Amino acid sequence: MNNKVLIAGAGAIGGFYGGLLAKAGADVSVVCRSDYDIVKQQGYRIESATLGSWQFMPSQVLRNAADYEGQADYLILCSKVTADIDRVALIRDAVAPHTAIALIQNGVEIEHELQQAFPDNLLISGLAFICCNRIAPGKISHLAYGKLILGNLSNSHELNTPHLRDLFLRAGIECVISEDIIASRWQKCVWNAPFNPLSVLSGGLATQAILQNQENFVRRVMQEVCNIAEACSHPLPTDIVESHITLTREMPPYKTSMLLDFERGHTMETEAILGNAVRAAQRQGVDCPCLQSLYVLMQLRELQIRSSGPLK
Amino acid sequence: MNNKVLIAGAGAIGGFYGGLLAKAGADVSVVCRSDYDIVKQQGYRIESATLGSWQFMPSQVLRNAADYEGQADYLILCSKVTADIDRVALIRDAVAPHTAIALIQNGVEIEHELQQAFPDNLLISGLAFICCNRIAPGKISHLAYGKLILGNLSNSHELNTPHLRDLFLRAGIECVISEDIIASRWQKCVWNAPFNPLSVLSGGLATQAILQNQENFVRRVMQEVCNIAEACSHPLPTDIVESHITLTREMPPYKTSMLLDFERGHTMETEAILGNAVRAAQRQGVDCPCLQSLYVLMQLRELQIRSSGPLK
């Protein structure tokens, strides 16, 4: 079988899922910049609340995709989606004609630049539902969840996507194939669009406090995202707002990924989550004033951060 | 003439305008809590960029309105309008039957609780357009502007309001009487509603940066405030948004009062400026999603501040 995997942008998410694929028997290499030295020397230490602890020693640990030896069957891109990361440049030198490119990334409408750059490769768009942090160089803590949703953008009946899913399943993580991965992205955005910016703009509130105090507003932002998805021909289940609210109410207080990035001084995925959604709305002529307000405020917040010091 | 004036809530604004009235020959006393000792001893030192510097020694310096000797012709309330200040309690013990109560305060729809508490007194509602700071105990720096707009809520033809205006004019400060002070309040709110919360929620941007980066959003919030004012039967001039934008473009970069309060850890006038406007919109059935987003975010920001430490 085709089991040569290259993970690009191997932080916590990439290291974790790469480590799972290695457990399942795949030949997994990583492009890993920030923790290169330690990972090269001793691999990743992964401590999972649900899957035990293990050492993940990649076959090749690389600073750049160009250094990859051999041809990848799967190139899995796990970087954040931010303006300071050129995702095409990050993977270009390791994309062979038969390489399937899989994204495990946040946001909506994030596939276009990869489709343009690699029109002849299979593109698998994927979403991770996971709590997973880098707690030290080369050390990853998996706290909870872990489900993956994968989907082909072309809806073609090829075998690469089911094969990748099977590898993840073999490693013990939930993984499903979505027939409409674009709708799945919008569905995740319904949750991300209110909670991510509200957590940052409030100065650090967790999900519970936001929901308990401003449930109506959260619902309105969620509904605006549903309206945009529908206008983009990806209507979401009619109970999606309700089920997201119920789910959030049942979750322990949770710090969003954007809040964690903010607290660490990292670039936030404002454009991938909010900017792309607002631009889709504008293209479709859908009014989304609350979502747009959050987007405006995040842009101003980021402007203020940039003007008071460099982002890491 | 009736020249006995008591200033309640005498911080920078109250000390400045009280000092002007004293210059004009009025008998001015103050209720002043935080700087009581130093003001009792040596009065206020006022340094104005446009009116020179002077010492303002109030006739009576009081901790409480109840200690006032004599009866005030004018009781001028200059406190902030926040939930932690009971404005009625602050002045009640010094309101005589003939006392005219004047407010020099921010916000919209802030008169109701005073009208209810003192139905038989003349209520003069006033707005100050001023840059003025307390730079040390008992020391006030007046940086720019200073115009006052005064208006009777009852539109009655009495002489107290023109007389108060004349005192201010005599002291050298611009002061006009508005025939529709409620509309004047909404007009000021058109500016305050976007710039105040955006400056705080962005983490500290001045007006210039906000306008240069998000002019369309600022205009939309301004227009929502105009729609509310109109629904409340106080239509604003049709060019009000344009003229506020032009004015702001011509101003030097400016830190809003809400941002200054935020930076000093003081309570912000969120309810007086945003909450009252949103509630008026709800009462009138006017949709104001951008304004409401700002209000929601300010409430969450304040919740986060309260949960991380006491407000000063």
Interface residues (C-beta under 8 A of the other chain):
Chain A: L198 L201 S202 G203 G204 L205 A209 I210 N213 Q214 F217 R220 P289 C290 Q292 S293 L294 V296 L297 Q299 L300 R301 L303 Q304 I305 S307 S308
Chain B: L198 L201 S202 G203 G204 L205 A209 I210 N213 Q214 F217 R220 P289 C290 Q292 S293 L294 V296 L297 Q299 L300 R301 L303 Q304 I305 S307 S308
